[in-house]
Amino acid sequence: MERHQPRRRFGQNFLADPHYVARIVDAIAPQPGDNLVEIGPGLAALTRPLVERAGHLAAIEIDRDLAQRLASEFPPGQLTLHVADALEFDFAPLGPALRVVGNLPYNISSPLLFHLAQFETQLRDVHVMLQREVVARMTALPATPDYGRLSVMLQAIFRVTRLFTVPPGAFRPVPNVDSAVARLVPLGAAKPRIDDAALFGRVVAAAFGQRRKTLRNALSALCDAPTLEAADVDPAARGETLAVADFVRLANALTARKHVAAAQDRQGAGEE
């Protein structure tokens, strides 16, 4: 089969080392009947052993040339192929207990993880290979240099674990960075109750927008110092010192305040 020329616009770095292929597949531990979907199967290094173990796999591939190669190698009974952009793909029709696998392009890794998080109620787990620095941010603890928006937004939904690193030499072409494999498992019943997901996201984004700012200044467009204190948050603290639970508590307090203000406005309008 004609050799595929990696395309920079798709961020293509293909896993080529059998040792790391085996380690990733062993970490996933696919079983027959698992509802597996692979993002960016590429040259099928992971696809082949996944199909061997699970029997069937769904795959999302944006590159039409690669999709054609996959379709010629795997019959529909083994591979259900979706030629699509994973950033825009609707995972809902794929069903429950979904197991997502992917060697993700570095340039879309964070947006793709946020997109996947929207489907967390039907996810069983996610195993992804990413730039090592991104995985460090995903798993970071408060008051550490890597802790930030990505840490909070993902840890509010998933239990995130770094499994192992993968060196540049395991890929073709060879990237300039190390990679790491991460496992994300939805928190399920342990997930904190977030009353307004959009407002929670705004609070987290603002808190880390300028890391050196105190929360009093960083969140000034959303709340004042007394509101922070009422939520048991120090206005002089910085966002990087707050745990996920602190952000949840603050966002829920702002949501409650918003609802009270809206009710008062409706009452005032009714009295006029």
TIFI-214862 format. One record per atom (N, C-alpha, C): chain; atom name; x, y, z. Coordinates in steps of 0.05 Angstrom, whole numbers. Layout:
BEGIN
A|CA|X|Y|Z
...
//
This chain:
BEGIN
A|N|17|-24|0
A|CA|0|0|0
A|C|18|25|0
A|N|9|45|-15
A|CA|25|69|-17
A|C|30|82|10
A|N|55|91|14
A|CA|62|103|40
A|C|47|130|44
A|N|37|134|68
A|CA|22|158|74
A|C|41|180|83
A|N|38|204|72
A|CA|54|227|80
A|C|40|241|103
A|N|52|242|127
A|CA|38|256|149
A|C|31|285|143
A|N|8|293|151
A|CA|-2|320|145
A|C|0|337|170
A|N|15|359|167
A|CA|19|377|190
A|C|-7|390|199
A|N|-25|396|181
A|CA|-49|410|189
A|C|-67|392|207
A|N|-63|366|205
A|CA|-78|348|223
A|C|-62|339|247
A|N|-38|350|250
A|CA|-21|343|273
A|C|-13|314|274
A|N|-7|302|251
A|CA|-3|273|250
A|C|25|265|258
A|N|27|251|281
A|CA|51|237|289
A|C|42|209|296
A|N|49|189|281
A|CA|38|162|283
A|C|55|145|302
A|N|41|132|321
A|CA|54|114|340
A|C|65|90|324
A|N|91|84|327
A|CA|103|63|311
A|C|118|42|327
A|N|121|46|353
A|CA|137|28|369
A|C|119|6|381
A|N|123|-19|374
A|CA|106|-41|383
A|C|104|-44|413
A|N|126|-37|427
A|CA|127|-38|456
A|C|106|-20|468
A|N|105|5|459
A|CA|86|24|470
A|C|57|19|461
A|N|55|8|436
A|CA|28|0|428
A|C|17|-21|447
A|N|34|-41|454
A|CA|25|-62|472
A|C|19|-51|500
A|N|35|-32|510
A|CA|30|-21|536
A|C|4|-6|537
A|N|-2|9|516
A|CA|-27|24|516
A|C|-51|5|515
A|N|-49|-15|497
A|CA|-72|-34|495
A|C|-76|-49|521
A|N|-54|-57|534
A|CA|-56|-70|560
A|C|-69|-52|581
A|N|-62|-26|580
A|CA|-74|-8|599
A|C|-104|-5|595
A|N|-112|-5|569
A|CA|-141|-4|563
A|C|-155|-30|570
A|N|-142|-52|566
A|CA|-152|-79|572
A|C|-180|-83|559
A|N|-181|-81|533
A|CA|-207|-84|519
A|C|-217|-113|521
A|N|-244|-115|523
A|CA|-257|-141|524
A|C|-277|-144|502
A|N|-283|-168|493
A|CA|-304|-171|473
A|C|-330|-158|482
A|N|-342|-143|464
A|CA|-367|-130|470
A|C|-364|-102|481
A|N|-339|-93|487
A|CA|-335|-66|496
A|C|-344|-46|475
A|N|-355|-24|484
A|CA|-364|-3|465
A|C|-340|17|461
A|N|-322|9|443
A|CA|-297|24|439
A|C|-300|44|416
A|N|-288|67|419
A|CA|-286|86|397
A|C|-258|98|397
A|N|-244|97|375
A|CA|-217|108|373
A|C|-218|134|357
A|N|-206|155|369
A|CA|-203|181|355
A|C|-177|181|341
A|N|-178|186|315
A|CA|-154|189|299
A|C|-138|163|297
A|N|-150|141|285
A|CA|-135|116|284
A|C|-111|116|266
A|N|-109|135|248
A|CA|-85|139|232
A|C|-78|114|216
A|N|-54|103|221
A|CA|-44|79|207
A|C|-51|53|221
A|N|-69|55|241
A|CA|-81|32|253
A|C|-63|17|272
A|N|-42|29|283
A|CA|-24|16|302
A|C|-39|6|326
A|N|-57|22|337
A|CA|-74|14|360
A|C|-99|-1|350
A|N|-109|7|327
A|CA|-134|-4|317
A|C|-132|-35|315
A|N|-111|-45|304
A|CA|-109|-74|299
A|C|-110|-90|325
A|N|-94|-84|345
A|CA|-96|-100|370
A|C|-122|-95|385
A|N|-134|-71|382
A|CA|-160|-66|395
A|C|-181|-83|383
A|N|-181|-85|356
A|CA|-201|-102|342
A|C|-196|-131|349
A|N|-171|-139|350
A|CA|-165|-167|357
A|C|-177|-175|384
A|N|-176|-156|403
A|CA|-185|-163|431
A|C|-215|-158|434
A|N|-225|-137|422
A|CA|-253|-129|427
A|C|-272|-140|406
A|N|-261|-146|382
A|CA|-278|-156|360
A|C|-289|-134|342
A|N|-295|-111|354
A|CA|-306|-89|338
A|C|-298|-62|350
A|N|-296|-42|333
A|CA|-287|-16|342
A|C|-300|5|324
A|N|-309|27|336
A|CA|-316|51|320
A|C|-292|69|319
A|N|-289|84|297
A|CA|-266|101|294
A|C|-274|127|281
A|N|-261|149|289
A|CA|-266|176|278
A|C|-240|185|265
A|N|-241|189|239
A|CA|-216|197|225
A|C|-223|220|206
A|N|-208|242|209
A|CA|-213|266|193
A|C|-200|265|166
A|N|-178|250|164
A|CA|-163|248|139
A|C|-176|228|121
A|N|-186|237|98
A|CA|-201|219|80
A|C|-183|197|68
A|N|-158|204|63
A|CA|-140|184|52
A|C|-136|161|72
A|N|-132|168|97
A|CA|-128|148|118
A|C|-154|132|122
A|N|-176|146|121
A|CA|-202|132|124
A|C|-206|111|102
A|N|-197|118|77
A|CA|-199|99|55
A|C|-181|74|60
A|N|-158|79|71
A|CA|-140|56|78
A|C|-152|39|99
A|N|-164|51|120
A|CA|-176|36|141
A|C|-200|19|131
A|N|-216|32|113
A|CA|-239|17|103
A|C|-231|-6|85
A|N|-208|-4|72
A|CA|-198|-27|56
A|C|-186|-49|73
A|N|-177|-43|97
A|CA|-164|-63|114
A|C|-184|-77|132
A|N|-204|-62|142
A|CA|-222|-73|162
A|C|-251|-75|150
A|N|-264|-98|152
A|CA|-291|-100|143
A|C|-310|-86|163
A|N|-334|-78|154
A|CA|-353|-64|172
A|C|-359|-79|198
A|N|-357|-105|197
A|CA|-362|-121|221
A|C|-341|-116|243
A|N|-317|-107|234
A|CA|-296|-101|254
A|C|-293|-71|259
A|N|-299|-55|240
A|CA|-294|-26|243
A|C|-317|-10|232
A|N|-329|6|249
A|CA|-349|26|240
A|C|-335|53|237
A|N|-332|62|213
A|CA|-315|85|208
A|C|-332|110|204
A|N|-324|131|219
A|CA|-337|158|216
A|C|-316|177|206
A|N|-319|187|181
A|CA|-301|207|170
A|C|-311|234|179
A|N|-298|244|200
A|CA|-308|269|213
A|C|-286|281|230
A|N|-292|306|238
A|CA|-274|321|257
A|C|-284|314|285
A|N|-266|302|301
A|CA|-274|294|328
A|C|-282|318|345
A|N|-273|342|339
A|CA|-280|365|354
A|C|-310|372|351
A|N|-321|363|329
A|CA|-350|369|323
A|C|-367|344|324
A|N|-355|322|330
A|CA|-370|296|329
A|C|-389|293|352
A|N|-413|283|346
A|CA|-433|278|367
A|C|-430|249|376
A|N|-419|246|400
A|CA|-414|219|411
A|C|-440|206|422
A|N|-461|221|426
A|CA|-485|211|438
A|C|-496|186|424
A|N|-498|186|397
A|CA|-510|162|384
A|C|-493|137|387
A|N|-469|139|396
A|CA|-452|115|399
A|C|-460|98|423
A|N|-477|108|440
A|CA|-488|92|462
A|C|-474|95|488
A|N|-483|79|508
A|CA|-472|81|535
A|C|-446|65|539
A|N|-434|69|563
A|CA|-410|55|571
A|C|-388|57|550
A|N|-386|81|539
A|CA|-367|86|517
A|C|-338|87|527
A|N|-321|73|513
A|CA|-292|73|520
A|C|-278|87|497
A|N|-267|111|503
A|CA|-254|127|483
A|C|-224|123|484
A|N|-212|120|461
A|CA|-183|116|458
A|C|-172|135|437
A|N|-149|146|442
A|CA|-138|163|420
A|C|-110|173|425
A|N|-94|174|404
A|CA|-69|188|403
A|C|-75|216|392
A|N|-80|235|410
A|CA|-92|260|402
A|C|-71|280|391
A|N|-78|293|369
A|CA|-61|315|359
A|C|-56|336|381
A|N|-32|344|384
A|CA|-25|363|406
A|C|-40|389|403
A|N|-46|398|378
A|CA|-57|424|374
A|C|-87|425|381
A|N|-100|403|385
A|CA|-129|403|392
A|C|-135|389|418
A|N|-114|381|433
A|CA|-119|363|456
A|C|-137|375|477
A|N|-133|400|486
A|CA|-150|411|506
A|C|-178|415|497
A|N|-183|428|473
A|CA|-211|431|464
A|C|-225|404|460
A|N|-210|383|452
A|CA|-223|357|448
A|C|-231|345|475
A|N|-214|348|495
A|CA|-221|338|522
A|C|-246|352|533
A|N|-248|379|529
A|CA|-272|393|537
A|C|-296|384|522
A|N|-293|378|496
A|CA|-315|367|480
A|C|-324|340|491
A|N|-305|323|497
A|CA|-312|296|507
A|C|-327|299|534
A|N|-319|318|550
A|CA|-331|321|577
A|C|-361|326|575
A|N|-370|337|553
A|CA|-399|341|550
A|C|-415|315|549
A|N|-401|293|544
A|CA|-414|267|542
A|C|-407|249|565
A|N|-399|261|588
A|CA|-389|245|610
A|C|-409|225|621
A|N|-435|230|618
A|CA|-454|211|630
A|C|-455|184|615
A|N|-445|184|590
A|CA|-445|159|575
A|C|-417|147|572
A|N|-397|160|584
A|CA|-370|150|582
A|C|-364|130|605
A|N|-351|108|598
A|CA|-340|90|618
A|C|-312|99|625
A|N|-295|104|605
A|CA|-268|114|610
A|C|-257|126|584
A|N|-235|140|587
A|CA|-221|153|565
A|C|-191|147|569
A|N|-178|137|548
A|CA|-149|133|548
A|C|-138|149|525
A|N|-122|169|531
A|CA|-111|186|510
A|C|-81|190|514
A|N|-68|193|491
A|CA|-40|200|491
A|C|-37|229|483
A|N|-23|245|499
A|CA|-21|274|495
A|C|7|283|500
A|N|12|308|494
A|CA|38|320|502
A|C|41|317|532
A|N|65|310|541
A|CA|70|305|570
A|C|62|329|587
A|N|68|353|577
A|CA|62|377|593
A|C|31|381|596
A|N|16|372|577
A|CA|-13|374|579
A|C|-23|355|600
A|N|-13|330|600
A|CA|-20|311|621
A|C|-12|321|648
A|N|10|334|651
A|CA|19|346|676
A|C|-2|366|686
A|N|-12|382|668
A|CA|-33|402|676
A|C|-59|388|683
A|N|-66|367|669
A|CA|-91|352|674
A|C|-91|340|702
A|N|-68|331|711
A|CA|-66|317|737
A|C|-56|334|760
A|N|-50|360|755
A|CA|-37|377|775
A|C|-55|382|799
A|N|-41|386|822
A|CA|-55|392|847
A|C|-53|422|852
A|N|-71|433|869
A|CA|-70|462|875
A|C|-43|470|886
A|N|-37|496|880
A|CA|-12|508|890
A|C|13|496|878
A|N|10|484|854
A|CA|33|474|839
A|C|34|489|812
A|N|58|491|800
A|CA|60|507|776
A|C|42|498|752
A|N|36|472|750
A|CA|20|463|728
A|C|-10|465|732
A|N|-18|472|757
A|CA|-47|473|763
A|C|-59|497|750
A|N|-82|493|736
A|CA|-95|515|722
A|C|-123|508|713
A|N|-132|522|693
A|CA|-160|518|684
A|C|-165|489|675
A|N|-147|478|660
A|CA|-151|450|650
A|C|-152|431|674
A|N|-136|435|694
A|CA|-136|417|718
A|C|-164|418|731
A|N|-174|442|736
A|CA|-199|445|750
A|C|-223|435|734
A|N|-224|442|709
A|CA|-247|435|692
A|C|-249|405|688
A|N|-226|391|685
A|CA|-227|363|681
A|C|-231|348|708
A|N|-218|357|729
A|CA|-220|343|755
A|C|-247|346|768
A|N|-263|366|758
A|CA|-290|369|768
A|C|-308|347|757
A|N|-299|333|736
A|CA|-315|314|722
A|C|-303|286|722
A|N|-276|284|721
A|CA|-263|259|718
A|C|-242|254|741
A|N|-236|229|746
A|CA|-212|222|760
A|C|-191|218|739
A|N|-170|234|740
A|CA|-150|234|719
A|C|-124|222|730
A|N|-113|203|715
A|CA|-88|190|724
A|C|-68|189|701
A|N|-44|197|706
A|CA|-22|193|686
A|C|-12|165|689
A|N|-11|150|667
A|CA|-3|122|667
A|C|27|119|662
A|N|37|130|639
A|CA|66|128|633
A|C|72|147|611
A|N|98|153|608
A|CA|107|171|587
A|C|116|154|562
A|N|115|168|540
A|CA|123|155|514
A|C|144|174|501
A|N|167|164|495
A|CA|188|181|484
A|C|183|189|455
A|N|195|211|445
A|CA|191|219|417
A|C|198|198|397
A|N|218|181|402
A|CA|226|161|383
A|C|206|140|377
A|N|184|139|393
A|CA|163|119|388
A|C|144|127|366
A|N|148|151|355
A|CA|130|162|334
A|C|144|166|308
A|N|128|167|287
A|CA|137|175|260
A|C|117|195|249
A|N|126|219|241
A|CA|152|231|246
A|C|157|235|276
A|N|182|239|283
A|CA|189|243|311
A|C|182|271|320
A|N|165|274|340
A|CA|157|300|350
A|C|180|312|367
A|N|177|338|374
A|CA|197|351|389
A|C|192|350|419
A|N|172|335|427
A|CA|164|334|456
A|C|159|305|464
A|N|160|301|491
A|CA|152|275|502
A|C|122|274|503
A|N|112|250|503
A|CA|83|246|506
A|C|77|230|532
A|N|52|229|539
A|CA|44|213|562
A|C|16|203|557
A|N|10|180|569
A|CA|-16|167|567
A|C|-31|173|593
A|N|-56|182|590
A|CA|-73|189|613
A|C|-99|173|612
A|N|-109|167|636
A|CA|-135|154|638
A|C|-154|173|652
A|N|-178|177|641
A|CA|-198|193|653
A|C|-223|176|658
A|N|-232|175|682
A|CA|-256|160|690
A|C|-276|179|702
A|N|-301|180|691
A|CA|-321|198|702
A|C|-325|193|732
A|N|-329|215|747
A|CA|-332|213|776
A|C|-359|200|783
A|N|-379|202|765
A|CA|-405|190|771
A|C|-418|203|795
A|N|-426|186|814
A|CA|-440|196|838
A|C|-422|213|855
A|N|-396|211|852
A|CA|-377|228|868
A|C|-372|255|855
A|N|-384|260|832
A|CA|-380|286|819
A|C|-394|308|835
A|N|-380|330|840
A|CA|-392|352|855
A|C|-416|364|840
A|N|-436|373|855
A|CA|-459|385|842
A|C|-452|414|834
A|N|-454|419|808
A|CA|-448|446|797
A|C|-475|457|787
A|N|-485|478|799
A|CA|-511|487|793
A|C|-513|501|766
A|N|-492|514|757
A|CA|-492|528|731
A|C|-464|522|719
A|N|-463|503|700
A|CA|-437|495|689
A|C|-424|518|674
A|N|-440|534|660
A|CA|-428|557|645
A|C|-416|577|664
A|N|-429|583|686
A|CA|-419|603|705
A|C|-394|591|719
A|N|-394|566|725
A|CA|-371|553|737
A|C|-347|556|718
A|N|-351|551|692
A|CA|-330|554|672
A|C|-319|582|671
A|N|-337|602|673
A|CA|-329|630|672
A|C|-312|637|697
A|N|-320|628|720
A|CA|-306|633|745
A|C|-277|621|743
A|N|-275|597|734
A|CA|-249|584|732
A|C|-231|598|712
A|N|-243|604|689
A|CA|-227|618|668
A|C|-217|645|678
A|N|-234|660|691
A|CA|-226|686|701
A|C|-205|684|723
A|N|-207|664|740
A|CA|-188|661|762
A|C|-160|655|752
A|N|-158|642|728
A|CA|-132|635|718
A|C|-124|653|694
A|N|-141|672|687
A|CA|-136|689|664
A|C|-110|704|667
A|N|-105|715|691
A|CA|-79|728|697
A|C|-71|717|724
A|N|-53|697|724
A|CA|-48|681|747
A|C|-38|697|771
A|N|-25|719|767
A|CA|-14|734|790
A|C|-34|752|803
A|N|-57|755|791
A|CA|-78|772|803
A|C|-91|757|827
A|N|-98|773|847
A|CA|-114|761|869
A|C|-142|757|859
A|N|-157|739|873
A|CA|-184|734|864
A|C|-202|759|866
A|N|-196|776|885
A|CA|-211|802|886
A|C|-210|816|859
A|N|-186|817|847
A|CA|-183|831|822
A|C|-191|813|798
A|N|-183|788|798
A|CA|-188|770|776
A|C|-218|766|771
A|N|-234|765|793
A|CA|-262|759|791
A|C|-279|784|795
A|N|-268|808|792
A|CA|-282|832|798
A|C|-307|836|780
A|N|-306|825|755
A|CA|-329|827|737
A|C|-352|808|745
A|N|-346|789|763
A|CA|-366|769|770
A|C|-376|772|799
A|N|-359|783|817
A|CA|-367|785|845
A|C|-349|804|859
A|N|-357|812|883
A|CA|-341|830|899
A|C|-328|815|923
A|N|-312|829|938
A|CA|-297|816|960
A|C|-316|804|981
A|N|-337|818|990
A|CA|-356|806|1009
A|C|-368|780|1000
A|N|-374|779|974
A|CA|-386|754|963
A|C|-366|731|964
A|N|-340|737|959
A|CA|-319|717|961
A|C|-317|708|990
A|N|-317|726|1009
A|CA|-315|719|1037
A|C|-339|703|1046
A|N|-363|710|1036
A|CA|-387|694|1044
A|C|-385|666|1034
A|N|-370|661|1013
A|CA|-366|634|1002
A|C|-342|621|1014
A|N|-331|633|1035
A|CA|-307|623|1049
A|C|-283|621|1030
A|N|-280|642|1013
A|CA|-257|644|995
A|C|-243|670|1002
A|N|-217|669|1006
A|CA|-201|692|1013
A|C|-198|710|988
A|N|-208|735|989
A|CA|-205|753|966
A|C|-176|759|958
A|N|-157|756|978
A|CA|-129|761|972
A|C|-114|736|961
A|N|-128|714|960
A|CA|-115|690|949
A|C|-114|691|919
A|N|-98|674|907
A|CA|-97|671|878
A|C|-111|645|870
A|N|-120|645|845
A|CA|-135|622|836
A|C|-121|596|838
A|N|-95|596|835
A|CA|-79|571|835
A|C|-79|558|863
A|N|-88|572|884
A|CA|-88|560|911
A|C|-114|547|917
A|N|-135|551|901
A|CA|-162|540|907
A|C|-164|511|896
A|N|-176|494|913
A|CA|-181|467|904
A|C|-207|467|886
A|N|-211|444|873
A|CA|-235|442|856
A|C|-260|448|873
A|N|-262|437|897
A|CA|-285|441|914
A|C|-289|470|920
A|N|-268|486|923
A|CA|-271|514|928
A|C|-284|529|905
A|N|-275|522|880
A|CA|-287|534|857
A|C|-316|526|854
A|N|-323|502|860
A|CA|-351|493|859
A|C|-368|508|879
A|N|-358|511|903
A|CA|-373|525|924
A|C|-377|554|916
A|N|-356|567|906
A|CA|-358|595|898
A|C|-378|599|875
A|N|-376|582|854
A|CA|-393|584|831
A|C|-422|579|839
A|N|-427|560|857
A|CA|-455|555|866
A|C|-465|578|882
A|N|-448|591|898
A|CA|-457|614|913
A|C|-465|637|894
A|N|-449|641|873
A|CA|-456|662|853
A|C|-482|655|839
A|N|-486|630|833
A|CA|-511|621|820
A|C|-535|627|838
A|N|-532|620|864
A|CA|-554|625|883
A|C|-560|655|885
A|N|-538|671|885
A|CA|-542|700|887
A|C|-556|710|862
A|N|-549|699|839
A|CA|-562|707|814
A|C|-592|701|814
A|N|-599|678|825
A|CA|-627|670|826
A|C|-643|688|845
A|N|-630|695|867
A|CA|-644|713|886
A|C|-648|740|874
A|N|-628|751|860
A|CA|-631|777|847
A|C|-653|776|826
A|N|-654|754|811
A|CA|-674|752|790
A|C|-702|751|802
A|N|-705|737|824
A|CA|-731|735|838
A|C|-739|762|849
A|N|-720|777|859
A|CA|-726|804|870
A|C|-734|823|847
A|N|-721|820|824
A|CA|-729|837|801
A|C|-757|830|792
A|N|-764|805|791
A|CA|-791|797|783
A|C|-812|808|803
A|N|-805|806|829
A|CA|-823|816|849
A|C|-827|846|847
A|N|-805|860|842
A|CA|-806|889|839
A|C|-822|897|815
A|N|-819|882|793
A|CA|-834|889|769
A|C|-864|884|773
A|N|-871|864|790
A|CA|-899|858|795
A|C|-912|879|813
A|N|-896|892|829
A|CA|-907|912|847
A|C|-912|939|834
A|N|-899|942|810
A|CA|-901|968|796
A|C|-929|972|784
//
